[in-house]
Amino acid sequence: MEVEIIFKIASIGILTAVVSQILKNSGKEDISTLATLAGVVVVLVMVINLIADLFDTIKTIFNF
Amino acid sequence: MDSLYKIVGIALVTVIATLIVRPVRPDFAVFISVVGGVIILFLLAGYIADIFDIFSKIFTFTNVNASLYKIILKIIGVGYLVEFTASLCADTGNGSLGDKVLLGGKIVILVMALPIITSILEIVMELLPV
């Protein structure tokens, strides 16, 4: 839950971009789309977990 | 002061990571900026809790009804949360949605503040020689 998660997301983004580019160049368009989607879902799960943590913290601080 | 350096560093790292990732994957750049904002808010959460501890200590000296203090606390929380969400919407290009979130926050705050307003009116009615 520190700066590492930013680097993690950035590296996942670059990695999926490279993978989808390679797959697209080798003629596998559909698998490339799936790889992109998988990357987006993985990052989305991380971000949603973080936001849920933030909302829990806000709930406890502000006595909601 | 220590966490100020942390906040500034996280902001700079987020900006640079966003700049690097944006040309390759514009959607991931949005995620990175969201996560940077959330981490900064996490760093601030401890300070906000400290401030509210002191506020509640001061409030116990004033003999005012404690439920009013809780309402004020909730209103401040709604304000911060709505501000965060609205600026997030504006960052991702949905400024009009952010405006609607702000409107929702204002209305929720008004509904929350109604008990305070009615208690003020009750005090006024007691003071008036009717």
N, CA and C atoms of all chains as a GROMACS GRO file, in nm:
protein
  582
    1MET      N    1   0.084  -0.122   0.000
    1MET     CA    2   0.000   0.000   0.000
    1MET      C    3   0.086   0.126   0.000
    2GLU      N    4   0.194   0.124  -0.075
    2GLU     CA    5   0.276   0.244  -0.082
    2GLU      C    6   0.301   0.276  -0.228
    3VAL      N    7   0.417   0.332  -0.255
    3VAL     CA    8   0.445   0.375  -0.392
    3VAL      C    9   0.454   0.256  -0.487
    4GLU      N   10   0.483   0.137  -0.431
    4GLU     CA   11   0.506   0.021  -0.518
    4GLU      C   12   0.387  -0.006  -0.609
    5ILE      N   13   0.267   0.022  -0.557
    5ILE     CA   14   0.148  -0.011  -0.637
    5ILE      C   15   0.142   0.074  -0.764
    6ILE      N   16   0.195   0.196  -0.756
    6ILE     CA   17   0.200   0.281  -0.876
    6ILE      C   18   0.291   0.218  -0.980
    7PHE      N   19   0.411   0.177  -0.933
    7PHE     CA   20   0.505   0.113  -1.026
    7PHE      C   21   0.446  -0.016  -1.080
    8LYS      N   22   0.374  -0.088  -0.992
    8LYS     CA   23   0.313  -0.215  -1.035
    8LYS      C   24   0.216  -0.191  -1.149
    9ILE      N   25   0.129  -0.092  -1.132
    9ILE     CA   26   0.028  -0.065  -1.234
    9ILE      C   27   0.094  -0.018  -1.363
   10ALA      N   28   0.196   0.069  -1.348
   10ALA     CA   29   0.265   0.118  -1.468
   10ALA      C   30   0.331   0.002  -1.543
   11SER      N   31   0.394  -0.090  -1.465
   11SER     CA   32   0.462  -0.202  -1.532
   11SER      C   33   0.361  -0.295  -1.597
   12ILE      N   34   0.247  -0.317  -1.531
   12ILE     CA   35   0.144  -0.402  -1.592
   12ILE      C   36   0.095  -0.338  -1.722
   13GLY      N   37   0.078  -0.206  -1.721
   13GLY     CA   38   0.033  -0.137  -1.841
   13GLY      C   39   0.131  -0.153  -1.955
   14ILE      N   40   0.260  -0.130  -1.927
   14ILE     CA   41   0.361  -0.142  -2.034
   14ILE      C   42   0.368  -0.285  -2.084
   15LEU      N   43   0.361  -0.381  -1.987
   15LEU     CA   44   0.370  -0.522  -2.022
   15LEU      C   45   0.255  -0.564  -2.113
   16THR      N   46   0.133  -0.525  -2.075
   16THR     CA   47   0.018  -0.564  -2.160
   16THR      C   48   0.025  -0.496  -2.295
   17ALA      N   49   0.078  -0.372  -2.297
   17ALA     CA   50   0.092  -0.305  -2.427
   17ALA      C   51   0.187  -0.382  -2.517
   18VAL      N   52   0.302  -0.426  -2.458
   18VAL     CA   53   0.400  -0.501  -2.537
   18VAL      C   54   0.341  -0.633  -2.585
   19VAL      N   55   0.275  -0.706  -2.490
   19VAL     CA   56   0.219  -0.837  -2.524
   19VAL      C   57   0.114  -0.824  -2.635
   20SER      N   58   0.026  -0.724  -2.621
   20SER     CA   59  -0.079  -0.710  -2.722
   20SER      C   60  -0.020  -0.669  -2.856
   21GLN      N   61   0.088  -0.588  -2.852
   21GLN     CA   62   0.154  -0.549  -2.977
   21GLN      C   63   0.215  -0.670  -3.047
   22ILE      N   64   0.283  -0.756  -2.965
   22ILE     CA   65   0.346  -0.876  -3.023
   22ILE      C   66   0.239  -0.968  -3.083
   23LEU      N   67   0.130  -0.988  -3.005
   23LEU     CA   68   0.024  -1.078  -3.053
   23LEU      C   69  -0.041  -1.023  -3.179
   24LYS      N   70  -0.056  -0.890  -3.183
   24LYS     CA   71  -0.118  -0.829  -3.300
   24LYS      C   72  -0.028  -0.847  -3.422
   25ASN      N   73   0.105  -0.830  -3.401
   25ASN     CA   74   0.196  -0.842  -3.513
   25ASN      C   75   0.206  -0.985  -3.565
   26SER      N   76   0.184  -1.083  -3.474
   26SER     CA   77   0.189  -1.222  -3.521
   26SER      C   78   0.052  -1.269  -3.568
   27GLY      N   79  -0.040  -1.177  -3.586
   27GLY     CA   80  -0.166  -1.212  -3.650
   27GLY      C   81  -0.274  -1.268  -3.560
   28LYS      N   82  -0.253  -1.259  -3.426
   28LYS     CA   83  -0.356  -1.312  -3.334
   28LYS      C   84  -0.430  -1.196  -3.270
   29GLU      N   85  -0.517  -1.135  -3.348
   29GLU     CA   86  -0.587  -1.014  -3.302
   29GLU      C   87  -0.676  -1.041  -3.182
   30ASP      N   88  -0.748  -1.157  -3.186
   30ASP     CA   89  -0.847  -1.185  -3.081
   30ASP      C   90  -0.777  -1.210  -2.946
   31ILE      N   91  -0.664  -1.285  -2.950
   31ILE     CA   92  -0.591  -1.311  -2.825
   31ILE      C   93  -0.531  -1.182  -2.772
   32SER      N   94  -0.491  -1.093  -2.861
   32SER     CA   95  -0.435  -0.965  -2.819
   32SER      C   96  -0.539  -0.884  -2.743
   33THR      N   97  -0.664  -0.885  -2.795
   33THR     CA   98  -0.771  -0.814  -2.725
   33THR      C   99  -0.795  -0.873  -2.587
   34LEU      N  100  -0.792  -1.009  -2.581
   34LEU     CA  101  -0.814  -1.075  -2.452
   34LEU      C  102  -0.704  -1.039  -2.353
   35ALA      N  103  -0.577  -1.033  -2.401
   35ALA     CA  104  -0.465  -0.998  -2.311
   35ALA      C  105  -0.484  -0.857  -2.257
   36THR      N  106  -0.523  -0.765  -2.345
   36THR     CA  107  -0.549  -0.628  -2.300
   36THR      C  108  -0.656  -0.625  -2.193
   37LEU      N  109  -0.764  -0.701  -2.218
   37LEU     CA  110  -0.876  -0.703  -2.124
   37LEU      C  111  -0.831  -0.759  -1.989
   38ALA      N  112  -0.748  -0.866  -1.994
   38ALA     CA  113  -0.701  -0.926  -1.869
   38ALA      C  114  -0.619  -0.826  -1.789
   39GLY      N  115  -0.530  -0.751  -1.858
   39GLY     CA  116  -0.451  -0.650  -1.788
   39GLY      C  117  -0.538  -0.547  -1.723
   40VAL      N  118  -0.639  -0.499  -1.798
   40VAL     CA  119  -0.729  -0.396  -1.743
   40VAL      C  120  -0.802  -0.450  -1.619
   41VAL      N  121  -0.847  -0.578  -1.626
   41VAL     CA  122  -0.922  -0.634  -1.513
   41VAL      C  123  -0.833  -0.647  -1.390
   42VAL      N  124  -0.708  -0.694  -1.411
   42VAL     CA  125  -0.617  -0.710  -1.297
   42VAL      C  126  -0.594  -0.576  -1.228
   43VAL      N  127  -0.566  -0.473  -1.310
   43VAL     CA  128  -0.540  -0.342  -1.251
   43VAL      C  129  -0.666  -0.287  -1.184
   44LEU      N  130  -0.781  -0.311  -1.247
   44LEU     CA  131  -0.906  -0.262  -1.191
   44LEU      C  132  -0.932  -0.322  -1.054
   45VAL      N  133  -0.902  -0.453  -1.038
   45VAL     CA  134  -0.922  -0.518  -0.908
   45VAL      C  135  -0.832  -0.453  -0.802
   46MET      N  136  -0.704  -0.426  -0.839
   46MET     CA  137  -0.614  -0.361  -0.744
   46MET      C  138  -0.665  -0.224  -0.703
   47VAL      N  139  -0.709  -0.147  -0.805
   47VAL     CA  140  -0.754  -0.011  -0.776
   47VAL      C  141  -0.880  -0.014  -0.689
   48ILE      N  142  -0.970  -0.108  -0.720
   48ILE     CA  143  -1.095  -0.113  -0.643
   48ILE      C  144  -1.068  -0.153  -0.499
   49ASN      N  145  -0.973  -0.246  -0.477
   49ASN     CA  146  -0.938  -0.282  -0.340
   49ASN      C  147  -0.886  -0.160  -0.263
   50LEU      N  148  -0.801  -0.081  -0.331
   50LEU     CA  149  -0.744   0.037  -0.267
   50LEU      C  150  -0.853   0.138  -0.231
   51ILE      N  151  -0.946   0.158  -0.326
   51ILE     CA  152  -1.052   0.256  -0.301
   51ILE      C  153  -1.144   0.208  -0.189
   52ALA      N  154  -1.168   0.074  -0.184
   52ALA     CA  155  -1.251   0.021  -0.074
   52ALA      C  156  -1.183   0.043   0.060
   53ASP      N  157  -1.049   0.026   0.065
   53ASP     CA  158  -0.974   0.054   0.187
   53ASP      C  159  -0.991   0.200   0.228
   54LEU      N  160  -0.980   0.289   0.126
   54LEU     CA  161  -0.992   0.432   0.154
   54LEU      C  162  -1.129   0.463   0.212
   55PHE      N  163  -1.234   0.404   0.154
   55PHE     CA  164  -1.369   0.433   0.202
   55PHE      C  165  -1.388   0.379   0.343
   56ASP      N  166  -1.328   0.263   0.374
   56ASP     CA  167  -1.336   0.210   0.510
   56ASP      C  168  -1.270   0.305   0.608
   57THR      N  169  -1.150   0.356   0.568
   57THR     CA  170  -1.080   0.450   0.656
   57THR      C  171  -1.163   0.574   0.680
   58ILE      N  172  -1.222   0.628   0.572
   58ILE     CA  173  -1.304   0.749   0.586
   58ILE      C  174  -1.423   0.722   0.677
   59LYS      N  175  -1.482   0.602   0.662
   59LYS     CA  176  -1.597   0.565   0.746
   59LYS      C  177  -1.559   0.566   0.892
   60THR      N  178  -1.441   0.508   0.926
   60THR     CA  179  -1.403   0.503   1.066
   60THR      C  180  -1.365   0.640   1.118
   61ILE      N  181  -1.300   0.723   1.034
   61ILE     CA  182  -1.258   0.854   1.083
   61ILE      C  183  -1.378   0.944   1.108
   62PHE      N  184  -1.472   0.947   1.011
   62PHE     CA  185  -1.582   1.043   1.020
   62PHE      C  186  -1.706   0.987   1.087
   63ASN      N  187  -1.695   0.867   1.150
   63ASN     CA  188  -1.807   0.810   1.226
   63ASN      C  189  -1.933   0.790   1.144
   64PHE      N  190  -1.921   0.746   1.019
   64PHE     CA  191  -2.042   0.729   0.937
   64PHE      C  192  -2.125   0.613   0.989
   65MET      N  193   0.610   1.710   0.879
   65MET     CA  194   0.702   1.751   0.773
   65MET      C  195   0.751   1.630   0.694
   66ASP      N  196   0.768   1.519   0.767
   66ASP     CA  197   0.818   1.399   0.702
   66ASP      C  198   0.721   1.349   0.597
   67SER      N  199   0.592   1.353   0.632
   67SER     CA  200   0.494   1.300   0.539
   67SER      C  201   0.468   1.398   0.426
   68LEU      N  202   0.504   1.526   0.445
   68LEU     CA  203   0.492   1.621   0.334
   68LEU      C  204   0.585   1.581   0.221
   69TYR      N  205   0.711   1.544   0.259
   69TYR     CA  206   0.803   1.496   0.156
   69TYR      C  207   0.747   1.373   0.087
   70LYS      N  208   0.683   1.285   0.169
   70LYS     CA  209   0.625   1.164   0.110
   70LYS      C  210   0.518   1.199   0.008
   71ILE      N  211   0.430   1.294   0.046
   71ILE     CA  212   0.319   1.332  -0.043
   71ILE      C  213   0.373   1.390  -0.173
   72VAL      N  214   0.472   1.482  -0.157
   72VAL     CA  215   0.529   1.545  -0.277
   72VAL      C  216   0.595   1.439  -0.366
   73GLY      N  217   0.669   1.347  -0.302
   73GLY     CA  218   0.736   1.242  -0.380
   73GLY      C  219   0.637   1.153  -0.451
   74ILE      N  220   0.529   1.115  -0.380
   74ILE     CA  221   0.429   1.028  -0.444
   74ILE      C  222   0.363   1.100  -0.561
   75ALA      N  223   0.336   1.231  -0.544
   75ALA     CA  224   0.274   1.306  -0.653
   75ALA      C  225   0.366   1.309  -0.774
   76LEU      N  226   0.497   1.335  -0.750
   76LEU     CA  227   0.590   1.342  -0.863
   76LEU      C  228   0.602   1.206  -0.932
   77VAL      N  229   0.612   1.098  -0.851
   77VAL     CA  230   0.623   0.965  -0.909
   77VAL      C  231   0.499   0.933  -0.992
   78THR      N  232   0.382   0.969  -0.938
   78THR     CA  233   0.257   0.944  -1.010
   78THR      C  234   0.254   1.018  -1.143
   79VAL      N  235   0.296   1.145  -1.138
   79VAL     CA  236   0.294   1.225  -1.262
   79VAL      C  237   0.387   1.164  -1.366
   80ILE      N  238   0.509   1.126  -1.322
   80ILE     CA  239   0.606   1.074  -1.419
   80ILE      C  240   0.558   0.940  -1.475
   81ALA      N  241   0.504   0.853  -1.384
   81ALA     CA  242   0.454   0.723  -1.432
   81ALA      C  243   0.339   0.742  -1.530
   82THR      N  244   0.252   0.838  -1.500
   82THR     CA  245   0.141   0.866  -1.591
   82THR      C  246   0.191   0.912  -1.727
   83LEU      N  247   0.294   1.001  -1.723
   83LEU     CA  248   0.348   1.052  -1.850
   83LEU      C  249   0.409   0.939  -1.932
   84ILE      N  250   0.476   0.843  -1.860
   84ILE     CA  251   0.539   0.733  -1.934
   84ILE      C  252   0.434   0.641  -1.994
   85VAL      N  253   0.330   0.612  -1.914
   85VAL     CA  254   0.234   0.509  -1.957
   85VAL      C  255   0.132   0.564  -2.057
   86ARG      N  256   0.102   0.696  -2.049
   86ARG     CA  257  -0.008   0.750  -2.130
   86ARG      C  258   0.003   0.722  -2.280
   87PRO      N  259   0.123   0.738  -2.341
   87PRO     CA  260   0.128   0.709  -2.486
   87PRO      C  261   0.100   0.563  -2.520
   88VAL      N  262   0.142   0.469  -2.431
   88VAL     CA  263   0.121   0.327  -2.461
   88VAL      C  264  -0.022   0.285  -2.428
   89ARG      N  265  -0.067   0.320  -2.309
   89ARG     CA  266  -0.201   0.278  -2.264
   89ARG      C  267  -0.268   0.393  -2.191
   90PRO      N  268  -0.351   0.471  -2.258
   90PRO     CA  269  -0.413   0.587  -2.191
   90PRO      C  270  -0.504   0.548  -2.074
   91ASP      N  271  -0.567   0.427  -2.080
   91ASP     CA  272  -0.658   0.390  -1.971
   91ASP      C  273  -0.582   0.359  -1.842
   92PHE      N  274  -0.460   0.305  -1.856
   92PHE     CA  275  -0.382   0.275  -1.735
   92PHE      C  276  -0.332   0.402  -1.670
   93ALA      N  277  -0.310   0.506  -1.750
   93ALA     CA  278  -0.265   0.632  -1.691
   93ALA      C  279  -0.369   0.684  -1.592
   94VAL      N  280  -0.498   0.666  -1.628
   94VAL     CA  281  -0.604   0.709  -1.536
   94VAL      C  282  -0.597   0.630  -1.406
   95PHE      N  283  -0.576   0.497  -1.417
   95PHE     CA  284  -0.567   0.415  -1.296
   95PHE      C  285  -0.452   0.463  -1.207
   96ILE      N  286  -0.338   0.493  -1.271
   96ILE     CA  287  -0.221   0.535  -1.193
   96ILE      C  288  -0.251   0.664  -1.119
   97SER      N  289  -0.317   0.759  -1.188
   97SER     CA  290  -0.344   0.886  -1.118
   97SER      C  291  -0.444   0.865  -1.005
   98VAL      N  292  -0.541   0.775  -1.025
   98VAL     CA  293  -0.637   0.745  -0.918
   98VAL      C  294  -0.565   0.688  -0.797
   99VAL      N  295  -0.475   0.590  -0.823
   99VAL     CA  296  -0.405   0.525  -0.712
   99VAL      C  297  -0.315   0.626  -0.639
  100GLY      N  298  -0.250   0.715  -0.715
  100GLY     CA  299  -0.168   0.818  -0.650
  100GLY      C  300  -0.251   0.904  -0.556
  101GLY      N  301  -0.368   0.947  -0.604
  101GLY     CA  302  -0.456   1.027  -0.518
  101GLY      C  303  -0.500   0.952  -0.395
  102VAL      N  304  -0.534   0.824  -0.412
  102VAL     CA  305  -0.580   0.745  -0.297
  102VAL      C  306  -0.468   0.729  -0.193
  103ILE      N  307  -0.344   0.706  -0.242
  103ILE     CA  308  -0.232   0.688  -0.147
  103ILE      C  309  -0.208   0.817  -0.069
  104ILE      N  310  -0.217   0.932  -0.140
  104ILE     CA  311  -0.198   1.059  -0.069
  104ILE      C  312  -0.306   1.077   0.038
  105LEU      N  313  -0.431   1.041   0.005
  105LEU     CA  314  -0.538   1.053   0.104
  105LEU      C  315  -0.513   0.960   0.222
  106PHE      N  316  -0.458   0.840   0.196
  106PHE     CA  317  -0.426   0.748   0.305
  106PHE      C  318  -0.324   0.811   0.399
  107LEU      N  319  -0.222   0.879   0.340
  107LEU     CA  320  -0.121   0.942   0.424
  107LEU      C  321  -0.184   1.050   0.512
  108LEU      N  322  -0.289   1.118   0.458
  108LEU     CA  323  -0.351   1.227   0.533
  108LEU      C  324  -0.448   1.176   0.638
  109ALA      N  325  -0.493   1.049   0.624
  109ALA     CA  326  -0.601   1.000   0.710
  109ALA      C  327  -0.562   1.008   0.858
  110GLY      N  328  -0.434   0.972   0.890
  110GLY     CA  329  -0.391   0.976   1.029
  110GLY      C  330  -0.398   1.116   1.088
  111TYR      N  331  -0.356   1.216   1.009
  111TYR     CA  332  -0.360   1.354   1.056
  111TYR      C  333  -0.503   1.399   1.082
  112ILE      N  334  -0.593   1.362   0.987
  112ILE     CA  335  -0.733   1.403   1.003
  112ILE      C  336  -0.791   1.343   1.131
  113ALA      N  337  -0.754   1.216   1.159
  113ALA     CA  338  -0.804   1.152   1.282
  113ALA      C  339  -0.752   1.227   1.404
  114ASP      N  340  -0.624   1.268   1.402
  114ASP     CA  341  -0.568   1.345   1.514
  114ASP      C  342  -0.645   1.474   1.536
  115ILE      N  343  -0.671   1.546   1.423
  115ILE     CA  344  -0.742   1.673   1.433
  115ILE      C  345  -0.880   1.652   1.496
  116PHE      N  346  -0.948   1.544   1.455
  116PHE     CA  347  -1.082   1.524   1.506
  116PHE      C  348  -1.081   1.480   1.652
  117ASP      N  349  -0.974   1.411   1.693
  117ASP     CA  350  -0.960   1.378   1.835
  117ASP      C  351  -0.955   1.506   1.919
  118ILE      N  352  -0.871   1.601   1.872
  118ILE     CA  353  -0.859   1.727   1.947
  118ILE      C  354  -0.991   1.803   1.945
  119PHE      N  355  -1.058   1.804   1.828
  119PHE     CA  356  -1.187   1.872   1.818
  119PHE      C  357  -1.288   1.814   1.916
  120SER      N  358  -1.291   1.679   1.925
  120SER     CA  359  -1.390   1.620   2.014
  120SER      C  360  -1.357   1.650   2.160
  121LYS      N  361  -1.225   1.660   2.191
  121LYS     CA  362  -1.187   1.697   2.327
  121LYS      C  363  -1.236   1.838   2.360
  122ILE      N  364  -1.214   1.932   2.262
  122ILE     CA  365  -1.262   2.069   2.284
  122ILE      C  366  -1.414   2.070   2.300
  123PHE      N  367  -1.479   1.986   2.220
  123PHE     CA  368  -1.625   1.988   2.217
  123PHE      C  369  -1.685   1.941   2.349
  124THR      N  370  -1.614   1.850   2.418
  124THR     CA  371  -1.668   1.802   2.545
  124THR      C  372  -1.670   1.911   2.651
  125PHE      N  373  -1.583   2.015   2.636
  125PHE     CA  374  -1.584   2.125   2.733
  125PHE      C  375  -1.704   2.217   2.716
  126THR      N  376  -1.766   2.216   2.597
  126THR     CA  377  -1.866   2.318   2.567
  126THR      C  378  -2.006   2.282   2.610
  127ASN      N  379  -2.029   2.158   2.655
  127ASN     CA  380  -2.161   2.115   2.701
  127ASN      C  381  -2.268   2.124   2.593
  128VAL      N  382  -2.228   2.123   2.467
  128VAL     CA  383  -2.327   2.122   2.359
  128VAL      C  384  -2.360   1.975   2.329
  129ASN      N  385  -2.481   1.954   2.277
  129ASN     CA  386  -2.525   1.818   2.247
  129ASN      C  387  -2.426   1.748   2.153
  130ALA      N  388  -2.383   1.627   2.190
  130ALA     CA  389  -2.277   1.559   2.115
  130ALA      C  390  -2.323   1.517   1.976
  131SER      N  391  -2.454   1.503   1.956
  131SER     CA  392  -2.501   1.461   1.824
  131SER      C  393  -2.475   1.568   1.719
  132LEU      N  394  -2.476   1.695   1.763
  132LEU     CA  395  -2.447   1.805   1.669
  132LEU      C  396  -2.304   1.793   1.617
  133TYR      N  397  -2.211   1.759   1.708
  133TYR     CA  398  -2.071   1.745   1.668
  133TYR      C  399  -2.057   1.632   1.566
  134LYS      N  400  -2.130   1.521   1.590
  134LYS     CA  401  -2.122   1.409   1.496
  134LYS      C  402  -2.174   1.450   1.359
  135ILE      N  403  -2.280   1.530   1.357
  135ILE     CA  404  -2.335   1.575   1.229
  135ILE      C  405  -2.232   1.660   1.154
  136ILE      N  406  -2.165   1.750   1.228
  136ILE     CA  407  -2.065   1.835   1.163
  136ILE      C  408  -1.952   1.750   1.105
  137LEU      N  409  -1.910   1.648   1.183
  137LEU     CA  410  -1.804   1.558   1.138
  137LEU      C  411  -1.846   1.488   1.009
  138LYS      N  412  -1.971   1.440   1.007
  138LYS     CA  413  -2.019   1.370   0.888
  138LYS      C  414  -2.023   1.464   0.768
  139ILE      N  415  -2.064   1.589   0.793
  139ILE     CA  416  -2.072   1.685   0.682
  139ILE      C  417  -1.933   1.709   0.624
  140ILE      N  418  -1.832   1.721   0.712
  140ILE     CA  419  -1.695   1.741   0.662
  140ILE      C  420  -1.652   1.619   0.581
  141GLY      N  421  -1.686   1.498   0.630
  141GLY     CA  422  -1.652   1.377   0.556
  141GLY      C  423  -1.715   1.373   0.420
  142VAL      N  424  -1.845   1.410   0.414
  142VAL     CA  425  -1.914   1.413   0.285
  142VAL      C  426  -1.845   1.511   0.191
  143GLY      N  427  -1.805   1.626   0.246
  143GLY     CA  428  -1.739   1.726   0.163
  143GLY      C  429  -1.611   1.674   0.102
  144TYR      N  430  -1.524   1.612   0.184
  144TYR     CA  431  -1.398   1.559   0.132
  144TYR      C  432  -1.422   1.452   0.027
  145LEU      N  433  -1.515   1.360   0.058
  145LEU     CA  434  -1.541   1.247  -0.031
  145LEU      C  435  -1.593   1.295  -0.167
  146VAL      N  436  -1.687   1.391  -0.161
  146VAL     CA  437  -1.747   1.441  -0.285
  146VAL      C  438  -1.644   1.516  -0.367
  147GLU      N  439  -1.559   1.594  -0.297
  147GLU     CA  440  -1.454   1.669  -0.367
  147GLU      C  441  -1.360   1.574  -0.439
  148PHE      N  442  -1.320   1.466  -0.368
  148PHE     CA  443  -1.230   1.366  -0.428
  148PHE      C  444  -1.294   1.303  -0.551
  149THR      N  445  -1.419   1.261  -0.538
  149THR     CA  446  -1.486   1.194  -0.649
  149THR      C  447  -1.504   1.289  -0.767
  150ALA      N  448  -1.542   1.414  -0.737
  150ALA     CA  449  -1.568   1.509  -0.846
  150ALA      C  450  -1.439   1.540  -0.921
  151SER      N  451  -1.328   1.555  -0.848
  151SER     CA  452  -1.203   1.585  -0.919
  151SER      C  453  -1.156   1.464  -0.998
  152LEU      N  454  -1.189   1.344  -0.947
  152LEU     CA  455  -1.158   1.222  -1.022
  152LEU      C  456  -1.236   1.219  -1.154
  153CYS      N  457  -1.364   1.253  -1.146
  153CYS     CA  458  -1.448   1.256  -1.266
  153CYS      C  459  -1.393   1.358  -1.365
  154ALA      N  460  -1.351   1.476  -1.312
  154ALA     CA  461  -1.299   1.580  -1.402
  154ALA      C  462  -1.169   1.534  -1.467
  155ASP      N  463  -1.084   1.461  -1.390
  155ASP     CA  464  -0.958   1.413  -1.445
  155ASP      C  465  -0.980   1.316  -1.560
  156THR      N  466  -1.083   1.232  -1.546
  156THR     CA  467  -1.106   1.131  -1.649
  156THR      C  468  -1.194   1.183  -1.761
  157GLY      N  469  -1.215   1.315  -1.766
  157GLY     CA  470  -1.287   1.374  -1.877
  157GLY      C  471  -1.437   1.373  -1.863
  158ASN      N  472  -1.487   1.343  -1.740
  158ASN     CA  473  -1.631   1.344  -1.716
  158ASN      C  474  -1.668   1.459  -1.623
  159GLY      N  475  -1.630   1.580  -1.664
  159GLY     CA  476  -1.652   1.694  -1.576
  159GLY      C  477  -1.796   1.715  -1.538
  160SER      N  478  -1.888   1.688  -1.633
  160SER     CA  479  -2.029   1.711  -1.604
  160SER      C  480  -2.079   1.613  -1.499
  161LEU      N  481  -2.028   1.489  -1.505
  161LEU     CA  482  -2.065   1.391  -1.400
  161LEU      C  483  -2.014   1.437  -1.264
  162GLY      N  484  -1.893   1.494  -1.263
  162GLY     CA  485  -1.839   1.548  -1.138
  162GLY      C  486  -1.927   1.658  -1.081
  163ASP      N  487  -1.980   1.744  -1.171
  163ASP     CA  488  -2.071   1.849  -1.125
  163ASP      C  489  -2.195   1.790  -1.060
  164LYS      N  490  -2.245   1.679  -1.117
  164LYS     CA  491  -2.363   1.616  -1.058
  164LYS      C  492  -2.331   1.556  -0.922
  165VAL      N  493  -2.208   1.499  -0.910
  165VAL     CA  494  -2.167   1.446  -0.779
  165VAL      C  495  -2.162   1.559  -0.677
  166LEU      N  496  -2.109   1.676  -0.719
  166LEU     CA  497  -2.104   1.791  -0.627
  166LEU      C  498  -2.244   1.833  -0.585
  167LEU      N  499  -2.336   1.834  -0.682
  167LEU     CA  500  -2.475   1.870  -0.650
  167LEU      C  501  -2.533   1.772  -0.549
  168GLY      N  502  -2.506   1.642  -0.572
  168GLY     CA  503  -2.554   1.540  -0.478
  168GLY      C  504  -2.496   1.562  -0.340
  169GLY      N  505  -2.366   1.595  -0.333
  169GLY     CA  506  -2.304   1.621  -0.204
  169GLY      C  507  -2.368   1.738  -0.133
  170LYS      N  508  -2.398   1.846  -0.210
  170LYS     CA  509  -2.462   1.963  -0.149
  170LYS      C  510  -2.597   1.926  -0.090
  171ILE      N  511  -2.674   1.847  -0.167
  171ILE     CA  512  -2.808   1.814  -0.120
  171ILE      C  513  -2.801   1.725   0.004
  172VAL      N  514  -2.706   1.628   0.002
  172VAL     CA  515  -2.692   1.540   0.118
  172VAL      C  516  -2.651   1.619   0.241
  173ILE      N  517  -2.558   1.717   0.221
  173ILE     CA  518  -2.515   1.800   0.333
  173ILE      C  519  -2.633   1.881   0.388
  174LEU      N  520  -2.716   1.933   0.296
  174LEU     CA  521  -2.833   2.011   0.341
  174LEU      C  522  -2.926   1.926   0.424
  175VAL      N  523  -2.951   1.800   0.376
  175VAL     CA  524  -3.039   1.710   0.451
  175VAL      C  525  -2.979   1.678   0.588
  176MET      N  526  -2.843   1.660   0.593
  176MET     CA  527  -2.779   1.630   0.720
  176MET      C  528  -2.786   1.750   0.815
  177ALA      N  529  -2.783   1.872   0.758
  177ALA     CA  530  -2.778   1.991   0.842
  177ALA      C  531  -2.915   2.030   0.894
  178LEU      N  532  -3.022   1.969   0.844
  178LEU     CA  533  -3.157   2.009   0.886
  178LEU      C  534  -3.176   1.999   1.037
  179PRO      N  535  -3.129   1.892   1.106
  179PRO     CA  536  -3.145   1.889   1.252
  179PRO      C  537  -3.081   2.008   1.322
  180ILE      N  538  -2.964   2.052   1.272
  180ILE     CA  539  -2.899   2.169   1.333
  180ILE      C  540  -2.985   2.292   1.314
  181ILE      N  541  -3.039   2.308   1.192
  181ILE     CA  542  -3.121   2.426   1.163
  181ILE      C  543  -3.245   2.426   1.252
  182THR      N  544  -3.310   2.309   1.267
  182THR     CA  545  -3.430   2.304   1.350
  182THR      C  546  -3.397   2.333   1.496
  183SER      N  547  -3.276   2.288   1.542
  183SER     CA  548  -3.242   2.315   1.682
  183SER      C  549  -3.218   2.464   1.703
  184ILE      N  550  -3.158   2.530   1.600
  184ILE     CA  551  -3.141   2.675   1.611
  184ILE      C  552  -3.277   2.743   1.620
  185LEU      N  553  -3.371   2.698   1.535
  185LEU     CA  554  -3.505   2.757   1.536
  185LEU      C  555  -3.572   2.737   1.670
  186GLU      N  556  -3.551   2.618   1.732
  186GLU     CA  557  -3.611   2.593   1.863
  186GLU      C  558  -3.556   2.690   1.967
  187ILE      N  559  -3.422   2.712   1.961
  187ILE     CA  560  -3.362   2.807   2.055
  187ILE      C  561  -3.422   2.946   2.037
  188VAL      N  562  -3.436   2.986   1.909
  188VAL     CA  563  -3.493   3.117   1.881
  188VAL      C  564  -3.635   3.127   1.935
  189MET      N  565  -3.715   3.019   1.916
  189MET     CA  566  -3.853   3.022   1.963
  189MET      C  567  -3.860   3.030   2.116
  190GLU      N  568  -3.760   2.968   2.184
  190GLU     CA  569  -3.760   2.978   2.330
  190GLU      C  570  -3.730   3.120   2.374
  191LEU      N  571  -3.638   3.185   2.302
  191LEU     CA  572  -3.597   3.320   2.340
  191LEU      C  573  -3.707   3.421   2.314
  192LEU      N  574  -3.787   3.396   2.209
  192LEU     CA  575  -3.889   3.494   2.174
  192LEU      C  576  -3.998   3.498   2.282
  193PRO      N  577  -4.035   3.613   2.327
  193PRO     CA  578  -4.142   3.623   2.426
  193PRO      C  579  -4.280   3.616   2.361
  194VAL      N  580  -4.327   3.493   2.337
  194VAL     CA  581  -4.458   3.479   2.269
  194VAL      C  582  -4.564   3.459   2.377
   0.00000   0.00000   0.00000
